[in-house]
């Protein structure tokens, strides 16, 4: 049982806690009820002065008690600015004016405003102009029906549709802001910038009048210059120089050519650059280029691409894909009927199309003769055939292979259906001709060696191995890609039955089969698999013509002329 003394002690403790809580609550409430001071707009203490009026009177019983009614050639002055009108209500107590009829406001030597009616607050230094508002600032002209002019912060707002004319450029939008001091403007909603050279449409536009620079924002923004159309969501465009900097995945369409990139730098009829997922398309010639960095000069037709560039050629029913470390484009006879281009792809070149695949170190394509030349250990595959040599030249017709020349250490290999035996031909030079992409005639010239397996027409079995050596060999193929006949001027050969083939005759000394290097699909061109150590061709030095040297005649000394031509061969003899 608790005692009375203890009970009183507990009650006193509870009363202390309650009092403390009430005090804290009162403190918080007092702080909450304390008014928050806000930054207030600075007020002007200078009075508006009435300079002139033909009539002045009061009407204390009218709609504007306390107003001085002035009429006829009315003029006011306030802080260096002048306001004139046909009539006005002048409120001296509130330091404000309501002006009507031919309202004209002038500030300094560079800014003037005219409208049908206006309200001017001298304390806040703000003007509200309505109906047929025209603002002249230097050479800029702003027209609208509803405008507010803030003299304190030097800002002009229009919000009922307006236009800004800057020389030949005209900006139109639903509403916007113009800053006379910096000569910059911001326009919002249904923005159109028009000039004799270009048209810009966007949702938001920041325009620097002094620099003629437009900052364009909006997901459906367009810049049109002649046949060139730029689609962007974030761009900077100079209306004088027609230079553009675009961000946020933009596209430039110039006639039949388009370029798209994460960032684009474009100069009309000049130098352009693209960064990040760049896509270049030539719709007329049915080709395209994808890369991470691209630059192109419209005047010279020079282009450069790197960062995983891939060239596409899709005029054929199947698309040709070519990938390399770097690509260059050179254009000749610009703006002429006989214009043509050379495309250079170098280092780790891989090409894929359903009917043809290739790898090499470097490649040159000439649109003049539709020739694609591959250098440094090139290999070309077509169906079950492989071609390799020092240089391979492939000629195309409507993007279809019509001829292939292999120059230097030429080797043609055809894998047979059993995947064990190979038909092989090696020579110095080899020419292959195609009809509709299918092999028709092959000509091997110089030190020809051939391994061929005749096939039994009845059961398609191999009859043996025919080994031949000759100087020239011509082979004619049927549309079914079967050998019809072989022509040779003079040859030495041996036919071995399948059970008596010497192992040394199964493959030519130069035999190589690179099935593992062959591109498997369009995505495989990004994975480089080159020849291994010791598999590269050893460049053979060509015979050179003997050089002539001028030697001094016998008995002649000093530095006189040497008039006795003697060849290297003669010196050796």
Secondary structure as UniProt FT lines:
FT   HELIX           4..33
FT   STRAND          49..52
FT   STRAND          55..58
FT   TURN            60..61
FT   TURN            65..66
FT   STRAND          68..78
FT   TURN            79..80
FT   STRAND          81..91
FT   TURN            92..95
FT   STRAND          96..107
FT   TURN            108..110
FT   STRAND          111..121
FT   TURN            122..125
FT   STRAND          126..137
FT   TURN            138..139
FT   STRAND          140..150
FT   TURN            151..154
FT   STRAND          155..158
FT   STRAND          162..166
FT   TURN            167..168
FT   STRAND          169..173
FT   STRAND          175..179
FT   TURN            180..183
FT   STRAND          184..194
FT   STRAND          198..208
FT   TURN            209..212
FT   STRAND          213..225
FT   TURN            226..227
FT   STRAND          228..238
FT   TURN            239..241
FT   STRAND          243..254
FT   TURN            255..256
FT   STRAND          257..267
FT   TURN            268..269
FT   STRAND          271..282
FT   TURN            283..286
FT   STRAND          287..297
FT   TURN            298..301
FT   STRAND          302..313
FT   STRAND          320..332
FT   TURN            334..335
FT   TURN            337..338
FT   STRAND          340..353
FT   TURN            354..355
FT   STRAND          356..366
FT   TURN            367..370
FT   STRAND          371..382
FT   TURN            383..384
FT   STRAND          385..397
FT   TURN            398..399
FT   STRAND          400..415
FT   TURN            417..418
FT   STRAND          422..435
FT   TURN            436..437
FT   STRAND          438..452
FT   TURN            457..459
FT   STRAND          464..477
FT   TURN            479..480
FT   STRAND          483..487
FT   STRAND          491..497
FT   HELIX           498..500
FT   HELIX           503..505
FT   TURN            509..510
FT   HELIX           515..517
FT   TURN            522..523
FT   HELIX           524..526
FT   TURN            533..534
FT   STRAND          548..551
FT   TURN            554..555
FT   STRAND          564..567
FT   HELIX           568..572
//
